[in-house]
Amino acid sequence: MNGAVVVTWNSVVHGREAKAFEVFGRALAHLDQLQKEGRIHGHHEYFSQTGSGPLGIQIIDGEQGELRALLDDTEFQHNVMAGGLVAEDLTVNLYGGGDADSITQIVGQAMTVEQELGYL
């Protein structure tokens, strides 16, 4: 099953702007290396232009098993901890989906649970 790790953050902590660029660069370099190794499919970063919601979003695409391993990766954890020190409200979430087969699998699992509980 495919999925994504989604990292979101809000404004940079005042006075830590230079350090935030350093932390962001290190995180991107690590993800570039993981992509070269074939451990993730890729990563994409976005910044809000409307001012609502998170200021930034990073989407890391890959196979669920590799994404779960990424969450336990020492370098990734280091980058998340460092990010939490330079950015407000940093979050990290794992999602399943991204293609028809993965969505079908997730919906199938949900329907099985609903049937077991007598809701379907």
C-alpha positions in Angstrom: 0.0 0.0 0.0 1.2 3.5 -0.8 0.8 6.6 1.3 2.4 9.8 2.5 4.0 11.3 5.5 2.7 14.8 5.8 4.7 17.4 7.8 3.1 20.8 8.5 4.3 23.8 10.4 3.4 27.4 11.0 5.5 30.5 11.5 9.2 30.4 12.3 10.0 31.1 15.9 11.1 34.8 16.1 14.9 35.0 16.2 15.4 31.5 14.8 15.0 32.4 11.1 18.6 31.6 10.1 18.5 28.3 12.0 15.2 27.4 10.3 16.8 27.6 6.9 19.6 25.4 8.1 17.2 22.8 9.6 15.0 22.9 6.4 18.0 22.3 4.2 19.3 19.4 6.2 15.8 17.8 6.1 15.6 18.2 2.3 19.1 16.7 1.9 18.1 13.7 3.9 15.0 13.1 1.9 16.9 13.6 -1.3 19.2 10.8 -0.2 16.4 8.5 0.8 14.8 9.1 -2.7 18.1 8.2 -4.4 18.3 5.0 -2.3 14.7 4.1 -3.4 13.3 4.2 0.2 10.8 6.9 -0.7 9.2 7.8 -4.0 9.7 11.6 -3.5 8.9 14.7 -1.5 7.2 18.0 -2.3 7.2 21.1 -0.2 4.5 23.9 -0.4 4.1 27.2 1.3 0.8 28.9 2.0 0.0 32.0 -0.2 -3.3 32.7 1.4 -2.3 33.0 5.1 -4.8 30.5 6.4 -4.0 27.0 7.7 -0.4 25.8 8.1 2.3 28.0 6.7 4.1 25.1 5.1 3.4 21.5 4.1 5.9 18.7 3.2 4.5 15.6 1.5 6.7 12.5 1.5 5.4 9.8 -0.9 6.2 6.2 -0.6 5.3 2.6 0.2 3.6 2.3 3.7 6.3 0.0 5.1 9.1 2.4 4.1 7.1 5.3 5.4 6.7 3.6 8.8 10.4 2.9 8.8 11.0 6.6 8.0 9.2 7.6 11.2 11.7 5.4 13.2 14.7 6.7 11.2 17.2 8.4 13.5 18.0 11.2 11.1 14.3 11.9 10.3 13.5 12.0 14.0 16.5 14.4 14.5 15.1 16.7 11.8 11.6 16.6 13.3 13.0 17.5 16.7 15.1 20.3 15.2 12.1 21.5 13.2 10.0 21.7 16.4 12.6 24.1 17.9 12.5 26.5 14.9 8.9 26.3 13.8 5.6 26.7 15.6 3.1 23.8 15.6 5.1 21.2 13.7 3.0 18.1 13.0 3.9 14.7 11.4 1.1 12.4 10.2 1.1 9.1 8.2 -1.6 8.6 5.6 -2.5 5.7 3.3 -3.6 6.2 -0.3 -2.4 8.0 -3.3 -3.5 5.5 -5.9 -6.6 3.4 -6.7 -5.3 0.1 -5.2 -4.3 1.7 -1.9 -7.6 3.6 -1.6 -9.5 0.3 -2.4 -7.5 -1.5 0.3 -8.2 1.2 3.0 -11.9 1.4 2.2 -12.0 -2.4 2.2 -10.5 -2.5 5.7 -12.9 0.1 6.9 -15.9 -1.8 5.5 -14.7 -5.1 7.2 -14.5 -3.3 10.6 -18.0 -1.8 10.0 -19.4 -5.2 9.1 -17.8 -6.8 12.2 -19.4 -4.1 14.4 -22.8 -4.6 12.7 -22.9 -1.2 11.0 -23.1 -2.7 7.5 
